[in-house]
Amino acid sequence: MTIPRKGPHMINYKCEACGEELEAPNNLSGKPAECHKCHNVQNVPLPEFLPRVACPNCEHELDDLTDDQAGLIVKCPKCGCAVRVPEKGGGSGCGLSVLVALLVGCGLTWLTFGLVR
């Protein structure tokens, strides 16, 4: 199996036999891969961070998130709403900045409508 070049959706790990630094795309996690140096075959480890996050506005699932986006606010590709990506380790990271980002990203109309009633 050929390991692709470096990219944003890569898992970095070491060969269990020779210690060679290896990398594989996220979609190969849990599948066998061969070390290019010693030809040892081992399963690609699960990525440290690969959350499934849904947009609070349109419920579109953002499934192409990377480690470097942990803790950030990203734009939903479907509706443009601001979506908070969880911190590494599963922390919620909720706070005032998230509320402000959601209000700005999704618009204030739904909040205003709910308060007026």
Helices and strands as residue ranges (DSSP letters): E 10-14, E 21-25, G 26-28, E 32-34, E 41-43, E 53-54, E 61-62, G 67-69, E 73-75, E 82-84, H 96-106, H 109-116
